[in-house]
Amino acid sequence: MDSWINIAIGLVLLLVGGELLVRGAVASAKALGVSPLLIGLTLVGFGTSTPELVTSVTAALNGSPGIAVGNVVGSNIANILFILGLSALIYPMAVNPKGFKRDATMVVATAMACLAAVLYGRIGMLVGLAFIASLITYIVFVFVQEKNAPDEAALVAEHRAEDAPKGPGSMALSLAMAVGGIAITIFGAGYLVDGAIALAKDLGVSDTIIGLTIVAVGTSMPELVTSVMAAIRKHADVAYGNIIGSNIFNVLFILGSTSIIAPIDIPGQIAAFDIWVMLAATALLVYFARTGAKLHRWEGGVFIACYVAYTGYLISIA
């Protein structure tokens, strides 16, 4: 029972901390005159990925690579199959051709880089630095491209900034909110990881299974809230952009940062099965988006069905 209480406390703190961080960071950036384009490309993605980051770092430092890596791989699977599927069921989403070509290429390249690292069996500091450098290069490239020739893809990033939770008008309060959000997120990650490790022992399953399911879905709650609210507001482009951006951030930023702080040994189960599910989900997303330049409700239903099947399989082997 204590393990479930710790997990519940951790998830609540992660959700609250991530929300405060996004509000404070976005409000601070706006007060400094940062463009909505840059806010949408960086701060929103960084803020919603902070729970995954802090959780993976905490797990790696605690000697739980199954949670550290399972959190990232499981979050990417949940982002596409569960969150994007649910968003498409609420409101079908059009896909901007220019942005899709660029971002789909990057999300596929990122997934392949993750596959290579997972199959190698260990993600160390050099790989982590390469991941971080790739993310910075990508963000700079996108910003310069959209700044020089803005189009609908730039509008998507600006919509992400507009849809971000509103923070206080005062710079001091905004910064305090962002710092407080980070602190709360760190506390939440500690509770979540401790609870997840204890739950795995109580149930007699690997921490990898817990990382791929409860932890992955829990740390993806900010993306879920953001994407569903965007779909309800009929900003379906934002829901799509959130998931693509989050999946890129998860691999390059979270795995990269975590492996720099504490090198990660890859659990065998993830290399044998779950990384391939992540690749299949990514390929299905690209196929659906490319064939109709839109994600329809029935395609969202396929995503949800696939996620139910995947989760059911993990439960059956636990």
Buried (B, 14 or more C-beta within 10 A) or exposed (E): EEBEEBBBBBBBBBBBBBBBBBBBBBBBBBBEEBBBBBBBBBBBBBBBBBBBBBBBBBBBEBEBBBBBBBBBBBBBBBBBBBBBBBBBBBBBBBBBBBBBEBBBEBBBBBBEBBBEBBEEEEBBEEBBBBBBEBBEEBBEEBBEBBEEEEEBBBBBBBBBBBBBBEBBEEEEBBBBBBBBBBBBBBBBBBBBBBBBBBBBEEEEBBBBBBBBBBBBBBBBBBBBBBBBBBBEBEBBBBBBBBBBBBBBBBBBBBBBBBBBBBBBBBBEBBBEBBBEBBBBBBEBBBEBBEEEEBBBEEBBBBBBEBBEEBBEEBEEEE
